[in-house]
Amino acid sequence: MRIDVSRLFLVTLFALVLSACKTVTVTNPVAGKVYTTAPDVALSFPKGQPDVLKVTLNDRDITSLLAVTSTGATAAGTSITSYLQDGENFLRVTTPVTPTVKFIYDISGPMVHVTKVTEGSQLNIQGYVEDPSGVKSVTVNGTAMTLASDNSFNVNVANGSYVTFVSTDNINLVRTQKFARPSVNVTNSLSVRINRN
């Protein structure tokens, strides 16, 4: 049996081109959207089901959680909850390569960031507050605090060993944070700063 090498090459090349043309569109979650419950994952295959499909959520493979058909793939939000993180999340279809979808999962109150503390007859505290759902209110040691338009603050509080902030976002999620003043010695403690990137 004689094999026509050029014909075999063309057939192989045509199959590769067809496979490469198959794309995936992420229809849910929506890029930039804030979710307060785990969103369903929905993918569509506008040019047919890809031969190989690989999907990750925050760099963890979730392909096995997907129900795949010839037109798309889905996964219930309840099945991906353990893969989500509070704040930014990244859904990637790595095969075939598809643009990353970044969305927000908001399940906690606003975060207070203290950038400067000056000790005197009172403590002067400067910083800012952030939350993807927007900041509704903040108290410091039980007293309401006024924020600037960019959610920064500059507040004076009575001297004490600790300062407590209670912040609420626009969907009524609350966070309490307690800070020690700079001169307080804390033993048996550990401080860690982790960059997600």
Order of alpha helices (4+ residues) and beta strands (2+ residues): alpha-beta-beta-beta-beta-beta-beta-beta-alpha-beta-beta-beta-beta-beta-beta-beta-beta-beta
